[in-house]
């Protein structure tokens, strides 16, 4: 029996209309990246498994799509009673689909260090894959659009990237967007002050789930990790700081005054926020959010997350500073900072609020009716001339009934139908039918160009 056509959950097909929308966003992003002097790279969809593992934390690692070795890979597998999936994985898989664009970028930098001018400003727009549970706004295959500045410790890099966010969201007419900002050193300082510095990874991983799980479940997860009730209460006092950014900075400086790491994080955060407030961002509301953790292990400084306030769809982007990511690939003291755009979610928000432009002008502007072999051969030369003038045009592929050809033109939103039969060929003329008002006129090719342009 033939199976019903389907695709894996968490993946999607994109129709021509949807691709017009996606390309519109791609073009806006690419233009902004280039204006900000970022250079484009691409990396393979497949990376060595060893490149990706150990970078995302235990929970992230479980979402990596692993690829089975080629051939009879099972013949080399040794299974014992104590064998579990973690010990089995290296025997059956040595490659994986990329989980994000940041780790492959760090590998790229290490591999091409002698050909890169630092600081290196790169952007990348490619698919990533995660073995996640599909839900609204969360897919197993999706696009990320990243921008990174690597090879500089300057906080101006953070300011630049937030301005880039602002530029792109403004160009897409997205308003009421909040960029939440925090610093991992602040979270480290808080864990140090409450005597739980060895639990910083557990704390950040749990806090990253606040939006999904809520405060009670996150607190329970922290208890389960061995963090005392008193310590958890202290953490949440500062996670719930309210008021202006300036008052939050004052509160944090007071609480973290005995933590060198924490104070350094507050000072970094204060400088970035101060610079941005002087610039007057166009579309972003800037908010210090001490609860922002970003669960990935490689962040060491500033962290960001972008949310649309008018819709509950999750973050539209995020990123942060990483100081040690290239070290595992052999480059020490190479600090970087990067942001990622949630491309698919951004497209969904634009669709929800009808913010895409009218793409009707992208449809075929002109269609030649096909009256038969000799007429279509004659039209091919004119078709070539129209296309050389930059006019979107096509010819119906077969001499079907006129009704069928006209129905096709209507469905394709063709503006003008061109009819060339024996009389037109003899008189070197073209009959033009305006599909909007139904009028017809007989013209020369030169006059046709004037009409179309």
Secondary structure as the mmCIF struct_conf table of DSSP 4:
data_model
#
loop_
_struct_conf.conf_type_id
_struct_conf.id
_struct_conf.beg_label_comp_id
_struct_conf.beg_label_asym_id
_struct_conf.beg_label_seq_id
_struct_conf.end_label_comp_id
_struct_conf.end_label_asym_id
_struct_conf.end_label_seq_id
HELX_LH_PP_P HELX_LH_PP_P1 UNK A 2 UNK A 5
TURN_TY1_P TURN_TY1_P1 UNK A 9 UNK A 10
HELX_RH_AL_P HELX_RH_AL_P1 UNK A 16 UNK A 35
TURN_TY1_P TURN_TY1_P2 UNK A 36 UNK A 37
STRN STRN1 UNK A 39 UNK A 40
BEND BEND1 UNK A 45 UNK A 45
STRN STRN2 UNK A 46 UNK A 48
HELX_RH_AL_P HELX_RH_AL_P2 UNK A 49 UNK A 52
TURN_TY1_P TURN_TY1_P3 UNK A 53 UNK A 54
BEND BEND2 UNK A 55 UNK A 56
HELX_RH_AL_P HELX_RH_AL_P3 UNK A 57 UNK A 61
TURN_TY1_P TURN_TY1_P4 UNK A 62 UNK A 63
STRN STRN3 UNK A 66 UNK A 68
HELX_LH_PP_P HELX_LH_PP_P2 UNK A 69 UNK A 69
BEND BEND3 UNK A 70 UNK A 72
HELX_RH_3T_P HELX_RH_3T_P1 UNK A 73 UNK A 76
TURN_TY1_P TURN_TY1_P5 UNK A 81 UNK A 82
HELX_RH_AL_P HELX_RH_AL_P4 UNK A 85 UNK A 92
STRN STRN4 UNK A 93 UNK A 97
BEND BEND4 UNK A 99 UNK A 99
BEND BEND5 UNK A 101 UNK A 101
HELX_RH_AL_P HELX_RH_AL_P5 UNK A 102 UNK A 111
TURN_TY1_P TURN_TY1_P6 UNK A 112 UNK A 112
HELX_RH_3T_P HELX_RH_3T_P2 UNK A 113 UNK A 115
HELX_LH_PP_P HELX_LH_PP_P3 UNK A 117 UNK A 117
BEND BEND6 UNK A 118 UNK A 119
STRN STRN5 UNK A 120 UNK A 129
STRN STRN6 UNK A 135 UNK A 135
TURN_TY1_P TURN_TY1_P7 UNK A 136 UNK A 137
STRN STRN7 UNK A 138 UNK A 138
BEND BEND7 UNK A 140 UNK A 140
STRN STRN8 UNK A 141 UNK A 150
BEND BEND8 UNK A 151 UNK A 151
TURN_TY1_P TURN_TY1_P8 UNK A 155 UNK A 155
HELX_RH_AL_P HELX_RH_AL_P6 UNK A 156 UNK A 171
TURN_TY1_P TURN_TY1_P9 UNK A 172 UNK A 173
BEND BEND9 UNK A 176 UNK A 176
STRN STRN9 UNK A 177 UNK A 183
HELX_RH_AL_P HELX_RH_AL_P7 UNK A 184 UNK A 193
TURN_TY1_P TURN_TY1_P10 UNK A 194 UNK A 195
HELX_RH_3T_P HELX_RH_3T_P3 UNK A 197 UNK A 199
HELX_RH_AL_P HELX_RH_AL_P8 UNK A 200 UNK A 207
TURN_TY1_P TURN_TY1_P11 UNK A 208 UNK A 209
HELX_RH_AL_P HELX_RH_AL_P9 UNK A 210 UNK A 213
HELX_RH_AL_P HELX_RH_AL_P10 UNK A 215 UNK A 224
TURN_TY1_P TURN_TY1_P12 UNK A 225 UNK A 226
HELX_RH_AL_P HELX_RH_AL_P11 UNK A 229 UNK A 239
TURN_TY1_P TURN_TY1_P13 UNK A 240 UNK A 240
BEND BEND10 UNK A 243 UNK A 243
HELX_RH_AL_P HELX_RH_AL_P12 UNK A 245 UNK A 255
TURN_TY1_P TURN_TY1_P14 UNK A 256 UNK A 258
HELX_RH_AL_P HELX_RH_AL_P13 UNK A 260 UNK A 279
BEND BEND11 UNK A 282 UNK A 283
STRN STRN10 UNK A 284 UNK A 288
TURN_TY1_P TURN_TY1_P15 UNK A 290 UNK A 291
TURN_TY1_P TURN_TY1_P16 UNK A 297 UNK A 298
BEND BEND12 UNK A 301 UNK A 301
STRN STRN11 UNK A 302 UNK A 308
TURN_TY1_P TURN_TY1_P17 UNK A 309 UNK A 310
BEND BEND13 UNK A 311 UNK A 311
BEND BEND14 UNK A 313 UNK A 313
STRN STRN12 UNK A 315 UNK A 322
BEND BEND15 UNK A 323 UNK A 324
HELX_RH_3T_P HELX_RH_3T_P4 UNK A 325 UNK A 329
TURN_TY1_P TURN_TY1_P18 UNK A 330 UNK A 330
BEND BEND16 UNK A 333 UNK A 333
STRN STRN13 UNK A 336 UNK A 342
HELX_RH_AL_P HELX_RH_AL_P14 UNK A 343 UNK A 352
TURN_TY1_P TURN_TY1_P19 UNK A 353 UNK A 354
BEND BEND17 UNK A 356 UNK A 356
HELX_LH_PP_P HELX_LH_PP_P4 UNK A 357 UNK A 358
HELX_RH_3T_P HELX_RH_3T_P5 UNK A 360 UNK A 362
BEND BEND18 UNK A 363 UNK A 363
BEND BEND19 UNK A 365 UNK A 365
STRN STRN14 UNK A 366 UNK A 368
HELX_RH_AL_P HELX_RH_AL_P15 UNK A 373 UNK A 388
TURN_TY1_P TURN_TY1_P20 UNK A 389 UNK A 390
STRN STRN15 UNK A 393 UNK A 395
BEND BEND20 UNK A 397 UNK A 398
HELX_RH_AL_P HELX_RH_AL_P16 UNK A 402 UNK A 411
TURN_TY1_P TURN_TY1_P21 UNK A 412 UNK A 413
BEND BEND21 UNK A 415 UNK A 415
STRN STRN16 UNK A 416 UNK A 419
HELX_RH_AL_P HELX_RH_AL_P17 UNK A 422 UNK A 427
TURN_TY1_P TURN_TY1_P22 UNK A 428 UNK A 428
STRN STRN17 UNK A 430 UNK A 434
TURN_TY1_P TURN_TY1_P23 UNK A 435 UNK A 437
STRN STRN18 UNK A 440 UNK A 443
HELX_RH_AL_P HELX_RH_AL_P18 UNK A 445 UNK A 452
#
